[in-house]
């Protein structure tokens, strides 16, 4: 071992004078705050000059090892002893000069605290040493203390540092093994600002969902990496747990529903949503199955609801759509999805298959009786209040019977078909031609042919629609014909407010059947949800239509042109034409809007015209704060009717002097504690908590998230145009209780006065946490009036509001307080 004189001589050979050496030694002692002596400081200077120093010399020259809690950015060339709690394999990277470097890391625990040790180049290979493993004791020699990406302290070891494995002068019992149970936390405690240690987390819960294993490319090395994740749930919440490469084998045989414990995980922010956390399984982590998951028992389809995560059912495959392909936004690869419908004697439900799972349907035919086990439950993409099933990697499908004739042979009364969606066979007599053969353009630009009839039996009547080739084939059907229609699909028709029947590719038609119609029914033309059943043969007073939604015939005199013929673009990107008028009778006034070809046809209507509008749809107009009427494809208009206006009225909620009217709240505020069912509500209160501010990449047309493999966006065959869309989730309190509220899109941007693109760009900056804190602080205790749809949350037993409109208020103002009290009392 070289003496101090030899190192001084080597330094002099490097061009340092004795005075310079003495000065540098004193600087080294000062940097280390007196924790090293002159001899050790001399070795430090030698290391800095690139002179190789024996690790034993450093160890023996140091007066003592540092404790992790004594480290700071100003302490350099430190020795630390600890027990290895985890480590990462050697990885390579490309330097700016084009050369290739290597790195690895491990974490140590000194009995009280943890710290990460980052190894570079030749020192990175230490983790490959046969004697290096989890739980061994090591001494870090001549380490450089720095701040890592997460701003935590790290020890870096390069060519001037070293690692001593199982140092002989350290008693193994002096640093106890970690008791991971001490680090067990609830999932709700794992947050970006949590005070718990994020690199030694233990949790316990049930496996809600296991995602398929997939391959991703490493950005630094371009090598293929395996990744798989699961959703863990405890009594406080849920969180993703991510497994990489060899660690994915840990969950190969794990079943959904299993209760497990996980020890020694890392917690970090999710890549796409930095305000949300995920757990990462590492080589020193441990998974223990406490209770094996069981496949859910079969239940009737009618019992499926959104509170369930997994179900098993038996039913008949009554509908199988074609496979649809789309281009994933994330990597431009091709995605696939296929939808099907399963029905039992209690009801029907849709199920979606993604990617390679679409092959599960290849050998199945409509009519097969099948069993589905362990399929997931999610909200239907067309109606988020209804459940839909999703076939997952752990789901199973079995054929019970290849020939099922029950549906084909059994005729269902139309009355039952009107009440319950599903696949049925019906018979009856055509009492009316609904739509003659014509072409329509769908919202996604497709041109379709359709033909519809009204079919009546002795229990009810339903609209039966034929599409494309079937429409042309059966366009010669006439009133009075008797027929049987097998395997028609009954679905809610929002245009007429009740179920209607679609004749699909698997449907069959039998004409000239023996059937006697003894009691004729007509197709309902009102929304049964409101039970107002107004006859279209009778004129309904406008004041009645303003109070209750439904389908009506109204008449009156045009008192104002609301919107001249103009083009608009909807929130989902569709271009539409509209034209609107204000129609007044002697009881009230309503805005009547014509759409598309009807807008062009009636754009010549003018003030003073008297009209009768037959079969218009009246619904709540949230922006106006009152009901308004829409003239649909099946509506009819009579001009120059004999009507005399003696008491003109104005449309409520509109300022006729402005093109775009301000928002008018009705002022019927509801106490949060009194909200017991879904519906449109107005509340007043203040924001007490901001849960998250997130931005996602959305399809410009349908606004669906396109930055994920499970995107529902299938607007185009090729890449879709994207926009950034913001979501803000918060909690509002009105003094009687809390309500979760969500602001979407424009409302979110207006709330914080910043657009989604700005937030997206800021999230890439290290200063974003401070930036977000300023926003959150400005929102907390903000007083608002909110209007929106309140419905039960999908994730817990509380209600949540989807905000449609809001305005700032001042609850310190006496009038505002009295208004709030009056609203709640009313």
ZIWO-V414330 format. One record per helix or strand of 2 or more residues. SS is the DSSP state (2 for helix, 1 for strand). FROM is the first residue (numbers start at 1). LEN is the number of residues. Records with the same first field share a line. If there is no record, write none. Layout:
SS->FROM-LEN / FROM-LEN
This chain:
2->4-10 / 18-14 / 38-11 / 55-7 / 68-3 / 121-8 / 172-3 / 180-4 / 187-3 / 245-7 / 301-3 / 355-7 / 406-4 / 414-6 / 468-6 / 542-6 / 596-6 / 672-3 / 745-8 / 756-8 / 768-12 / 814-12
1->76-19 / 100-10 / 114-7 / 137-11 / 153-5 / 162-4 / 201-10 / 214-4 / 224-11 / 237-8 / 259-11 / 277-4 / 286-6 / 310-11 / 324-4 / 334-11 / 347-8 / 369-11 / 387-4 / 396-6 / 422-20 / 447-10 / 461-7 / 482-12 / 498-14 / 550-20 / 575-10 / 589-7 / 610-12 / 626-6 / 636-4 / 679-21 / 722-12 / 738-7 / 783-10 / 799-10
